[in-house]
Amino acid sequence: MEIRFVQRGTEVDSKLREYMEKKISKLEKFFKKILNCQIVVTHHKGSFNVETTANANGVILRAEEDASEPREAFDQALKNLERRIKKHNSYLKDRAQLGAGDFTFSLEEVEEPTESSNAIEKVKKVQLNPMEPTEAIMQMELIGHAFFMFQNAETGEINVVYKRKENGYGLLEPVR
Protein backbone atom coordinates (compact mmCIF):
# COMPACT_ATOMS: atom_id res chain seq x y z
CA MET A 1 0.00 0.00 0.00
CA GLU A 2 1.29 3.43 -0.93
CA ILE A 3 1.08 6.05 1.84
CA ARG A 4 1.33 9.74 1.01
CA PHE A 5 1.71 12.59 3.53
CA VAL A 6 0.58 16.19 3.01
CA GLN A 7 1.61 18.80 5.58
CA ARG A 8 0.00 22.22 5.85
CA GLY A 9 1.29 24.72 8.39
CA THR A 10 3.28 22.08 10.28
CA GLU A 11 6.08 19.54 9.94
CA VAL A 12 5.52 15.88 10.76
CA ASP A 13 8.71 14.52 12.34
CA SER A 14 10.10 11.14 11.29
CA LYS A 15 9.02 9.43 14.53
CA LEU A 16 5.39 10.50 14.10
CA ARG A 17 5.51 9.66 10.37
CA GLU A 18 6.74 6.11 11.15
CA TYR A 19 3.99 5.73 13.78
CA MET A 20 1.32 6.82 11.30
CA GLU A 21 2.68 4.54 8.55
CA LYS A 22 2.74 1.55 10.91
CA LYS A 23 -0.80 2.15 12.16
CA ILE A 24 -2.35 2.86 8.77
CA SER A 25 -0.72 -0.19 7.19
CA LYS A 26 -2.71 -2.30 9.66
CA LEU A 27 -5.89 -1.29 7.80
CA GLU A 28 -5.10 -4.04 5.31
CA LYS A 29 -6.16 -6.63 7.88
CA PHE A 30 -9.70 -5.21 7.64
CA PHE A 31 -9.78 -4.70 3.87
CA LYS A 32 -7.16 -6.26 1.61
CA LYS A 33 -7.92 -4.14 -1.46
CA ILE A 34 -6.55 -0.82 -0.14
CA LEU A 35 -4.35 0.58 -2.91
CA ASN A 36 -3.18 3.80 -1.28
CA CYS A 37 -3.76 6.15 1.62
CA GLN A 38 -3.27 9.85 2.07
CA ILE A 39 -2.74 11.52 5.43
CA VAL A 40 -3.18 15.30 5.52
CA VAL A 41 -1.92 17.02 8.67
CA THR A 42 -2.92 20.66 9.07
CA HIS A 43 -2.07 23.03 11.92
CA HIS A 44 -4.34 26.05 12.26
CA LYS A 45 -4.98 28.31 15.25
CA GLY A 46 -3.38 25.98 17.79
CA SER A 47 -5.25 22.89 16.66
CA PHE A 48 -4.22 19.97 14.48
CA ASN A 49 -6.52 18.49 11.86
CA VAL A 50 -5.75 15.06 10.44
CA GLU A 51 -7.62 13.79 7.39
CA THR A 52 -7.11 10.18 6.31
CA THR A 53 -8.29 9.02 2.90
CA ALA A 54 -8.01 5.43 1.69
CA ASN A 55 -8.59 4.24 -1.87
CA ALA A 56 -9.91 0.70 -1.53
CA ASN A 57 -9.94 -0.51 -5.12
CA GLY A 58 -11.93 2.52 -6.29
CA VAL A 59 -14.02 2.99 -3.13
CA ILE A 60 -12.98 6.15 -1.30
CA LEU A 61 -13.05 5.95 2.51
CA ARG A 62 -12.37 9.14 4.47
CA ALA A 63 -12.16 10.27 8.09
CA GLU A 64 -11.15 13.57 9.65
CA GLU A 65 -10.52 14.68 13.24
CA ASP A 66 -9.28 17.73 15.17
CA ALA A 67 -7.22 17.66 18.37
CA SER A 68 -4.57 19.62 20.24
CA GLU A 69 -1.89 17.08 19.25
CA PRO A 70 -1.37 15.55 15.78
CA ARG A 71 -0.98 12.01 17.13
CA GLU A 72 -4.27 12.26 19.02
CA ALA A 73 -6.09 13.61 15.94
CA PHE A 74 -4.57 10.82 13.81
CA ASP A 75 -5.61 8.09 16.27
CA GLN A 76 -9.21 9.35 16.31
CA ALA A 77 -9.33 9.67 12.51
CA LEU A 78 -7.91 6.15 12.16
CA LYS A 79 -10.60 4.76 14.49
CA ASN A 80 -13.26 6.42 12.35
CA LEU A 81 -11.68 5.06 9.17
CA GLU A 82 -11.56 1.54 10.64
CA ARG A 83 -15.23 1.81 11.56
CA ARG A 84 -16.10 2.87 8.00
CA ILE A 85 -14.07 0.01 6.52
CA LYS A 86 -15.86 -2.50 8.76
CA LYS A 87 -19.21 -1.00 7.78
CA HIS A 88 -18.26 -1.23 4.10
CA ASN A 89 -17.16 -4.86 4.53
CA SER A 90 -20.48 -5.81 6.09
CA TYR A 91 -22.28 -3.99 3.28
CA LEU A 92 -20.29 -5.96 0.69
CA LYS A 93 -21.06 -9.24 2.48
CA ASP A 94 -24.78 -8.42 2.59
CA ARG A 95 -24.67 -7.45 -1.05
CA ALA A 96 -22.85 -10.64 -2.04
CA GLN A 97 -25.56 -12.68 -0.31
CA LEU A 98 -28.12 -10.90 -2.47
CA GLY A 99 -26.09 -11.77 -5.59
CA ALA A 100 -25.29 -8.21 -6.64
CA GLY A 101 -21.95 -7.35 -8.25
CA ASP A 102 -19.20 -5.15 -6.94
CA PHE A 103 -19.14 -1.44 -7.71
CA THR A 104 -16.37 1.09 -7.99
CA PHE A 105 -16.14 4.77 -7.33
CA SER A 106 -13.31 7.14 -8.02
CA LEU A 107 -12.75 10.70 -6.99
CA GLU A 108 -10.18 13.07 -8.41
CA GLU A 109 -9.51 16.18 -6.39
CA VAL A 110 -8.04 19.32 -7.88
CA GLU A 111 -7.37 22.29 -5.63
CA GLU A 112 -7.27 25.73 -7.17
CA PRO A 113 -6.29 28.85 -5.25
CA THR A 114 -8.91 31.60 -5.19
CA GLU A 115 -9.12 35.14 -3.89
CA SER A 116 -12.84 35.88 -3.55
CA SER A 117 -15.01 34.40 -0.79
CA ASN A 118 -17.72 33.61 -3.37
CA ALA A 119 -15.31 31.83 -5.70
CA ILE A 120 -15.08 28.06 -5.99
CA GLU A 121 -12.23 26.92 -3.75
CA LYS A 122 -12.09 23.23 -4.65
CA VAL A 123 -13.07 21.26 -7.72
CA LYS A 124 -13.76 17.53 -7.55
CA LYS A 125 -14.20 15.41 -10.63
CA VAL A 126 -16.36 12.38 -9.95
CA GLN A 127 -16.66 9.29 -12.11
CA LEU A 128 -20.37 8.50 -12.12
CA ASN A 129 -21.11 4.80 -11.97
CA PRO A 130 -24.64 3.43 -12.22
CA MET A 131 -25.91 2.43 -8.78
CA GLU A 132 -29.04 2.25 -6.69
CA PRO A 133 -29.82 5.11 -4.27
CA THR A 134 -29.09 2.79 -1.31
CA GLU A 135 -25.58 2.18 -2.70
CA ALA A 136 -25.13 5.94 -3.09
CA ILE A 137 -26.09 6.47 0.55
CA MET A 138 -23.47 3.90 1.58
CA GLN A 139 -20.82 5.68 -0.52
CA MET A 140 -21.83 9.03 1.02
CA GLU A 141 -21.42 7.56 4.51
CA LEU A 142 -18.04 6.04 3.63
CA ILE A 143 -16.57 9.36 2.53
CA GLY A 144 -18.22 11.22 5.40
CA HIS A 145 -20.04 13.84 3.32
CA ALA A 146 -23.56 15.23 3.60
CA PHE A 147 -24.39 14.59 -0.08
CA PHE A 148 -23.40 12.31 -2.95
CA MET A 149 -23.90 12.57 -6.72
CA PHE A 150 -24.40 9.39 -8.76
CA GLN A 151 -26.00 7.95 -11.89
CA ASN A 152 -29.26 6.19 -11.04
CA ALA A 153 -29.07 2.60 -12.36
CA GLU A 154 -32.83 2.47 -12.98
CA THR A 155 -33.32 5.78 -14.81
CA GLY A 156 -29.83 6.58 -16.10
CA GLU A 157 -30.26 10.14 -14.74
CA ILE A 158 -27.82 12.00 -12.51
CA ASN A 159 -29.19 12.06 -8.95
CA VAL A 160 -28.02 13.36 -5.57
CA VAL A 161 -28.65 11.77 -2.18
CA TYR A 162 -28.23 13.91 0.92
CA LYS A 163 -28.57 13.80 4.71
CA ARG A 164 -31.61 15.65 6.00
CA LYS A 165 -31.37 17.82 9.11
CA GLU A 166 -34.41 16.02 10.55
CA ASN A 167 -32.60 12.64 10.19
CA GLY A 168 -33.01 10.34 7.26
CA TYR A 169 -31.98 10.91 3.67
CA GLY A 170 -33.27 12.78 0.63
CA LEU A 171 -32.99 12.11 -3.10
CA LEU A 172 -32.76 14.85 -5.72
CA GLU A 173 -33.91 13.90 -9.23
CA PRO A 174 -33.83 16.20 -12.28
CA VAL A 175 -37.11 17.38 -13.84
CA ARG A 176 -37.29 17.06 -17.62
Buried (B, 14 or more C-beta within 10 A) or exposed (E): BEBEBEBEEEEBEEEBBEBBBEBBEEBBEBBEEBEEBBBBBBBEEEEBBBBBBBBBEBBBBBBBBBBEEBBBBBBBBBEBBBEBBEBBEEBBEEBEEEEEEEBEBBBEEEEEEEEEEEEEEEEEEBEEBEBBBEBBBBBBBBBBEEEBBBBBBEEEEEBBBBBEEEEEBEEEEEEE
